Amino acid sequence: MTIDEPPNASDPSDALDPANLRRAMKAFRKRLKLTRLGEESKLGRSPLTGGKKSQVVAIMPPYQYPREVWDELVRQGRLKDAGGGLYALAEE
């Protein structure tokens, strides 16, 4: 299974497997990083200034993983539920 492959939906216990939770966190961090980079590289910012840090703190999680995975990561304290289907890293 690759990071872009959804977990086996027929068995809910597979979705909460520790290895699957690690893959989901890795996918979440990667999507958050890419979202922030996209925000920081928008047109209209002067290349001569220091630029601005991205204000993105919460994103919609990757759709490849079911909601139960994200709820479990919130329960473990690794993510925070920001409401409206958005999640943020707990350590920030």
C-alpha positions as CSV (number, residue, x, y, z in Angstrom):
1,M,0.0,0.0,0.0
2,T,1.3,3.4,-0.9
3,I,0.6,6.7,0.9
4,D,-2.0,7.6,-1.8
5,E,-3.8,4.3,-1.5
6,P,-6.9,4.3,0.8
7,P,-6.9,1.7,3.6
8,N,-9.1,-1.3,3.3
9,A,-12.6,0.1,3.9
10,S,-14.1,-3.4,4.5
11,D,-12.3,-3.9,7.8
12,P,-12.5,-0.9,10.2
13,S,-9.8,-2.3,12.5
14,D,-7.3,-1.9,9.6
15,A,-8.0,1.8,9.5
16,L,-6.9,2.2,13.1
17,D,-3.8,0.1,12.7
18,P,-0.7,1.9,14.1
19,A,1.1,1.7,10.8
20,N,-1.9,3.2,9.0
21,L,-2.1,6.0,11.6
22,R,1.6,6.7,11.0
23,R,1.0,6.9,7.2
24,A,-2.0,9.2,7.8
25,M,0.1,11.5,10.0
26,K,2.8,11.6,7.3
27,A,0.3,12.4,4.6
28,F,-1.3,15.1,6.8
29,R,2.1,16.8,7.5
30,K,3.0,16.6,3.8
31,R,-0.3,18.2,2.7
32,L,0.1,20.9,5.4
33,K,3.6,21.7,4.3
34,L,2.6,21.9,0.6
35,T,-0.4,24.1,1.5
36,R,1.8,26.5,3.4
37,L,4.4,26.6,0.7
38,G,1.7,27.4,-1.9
39,E,0.4,30.2,0.3
40,E,3.8,31.7,0.8
41,S,4.7,31.6,-2.9
42,K,1.6,33.4,-4.2
43,L,2.0,36.2,-6.7
44,G,1.8,39.7,-5.4
45,R,4.5,39.2,-2.8
46,S,7.6,41.2,-3.5
47,P,10.7,39.0,-4.1
48,L,12.8,41.8,-2.6
49,T,11.1,41.6,0.8
50,G,11.5,38.9,3.3
51,G,8.0,37.7,2.5
52,K,5.4,36.6,5.0
53,K,5.1,33.4,6.8
54,S,2.0,31.4,5.9
55,Q,-0.9,31.9,8.3
56,V,-2.3,28.4,7.4
57,V,-2.6,26.4,10.6
58,A,-5.4,24.0,9.8
59,I,-6.3,22.0,6.7
60,M,-8.8,19.4,5.5
61,P,-7.1,16.0,6.0
62,P,-6.3,13.8,3.0
63,Y,-9.4,12.1,1.7
64,Q,-7.7,8.7,1.3
65,Y,-8.2,8.0,5.0
66,P,-11.6,7.7,6.8
67,R,-12.8,10.2,9.4
68,E,-12.2,7.5,12.1
69,V,-8.5,7.8,11.5
70,W,-8.5,11.5,12.1
71,D,-10.7,11.2,15.1
72,E,-8.3,8.6,16.6
73,L,-5.3,10.9,16.0
74,V,-7.2,13.7,17.8
75,R,-8.0,11.3,20.7
76,Q,-4.3,10.5,20.9
77,G,-3.4,14.2,21.0
78,R,-1.4,14.3,17.8
79,L,-4.0,16.5,16.0
80,K,-6.5,19.1,17.0
81,D,-10.0,19.4,15.6
82,A,-10.3,23.0,14.4
83,G,-14.0,22.5,13.4
84,G,-15.6,22.5,10.0
85,G,-13.7,19.4,9.0
86,L,-10.3,21.1,9.5
87,Y,-7.5,19.7,11.6
88,A,-4.3,21.2,12.9
89,L,-1.1,19.8,14.3
90,A,-1.3,19.6,18.1
91,E,2.3,20.6,18.7
92,E,1.8,24.0,17.2
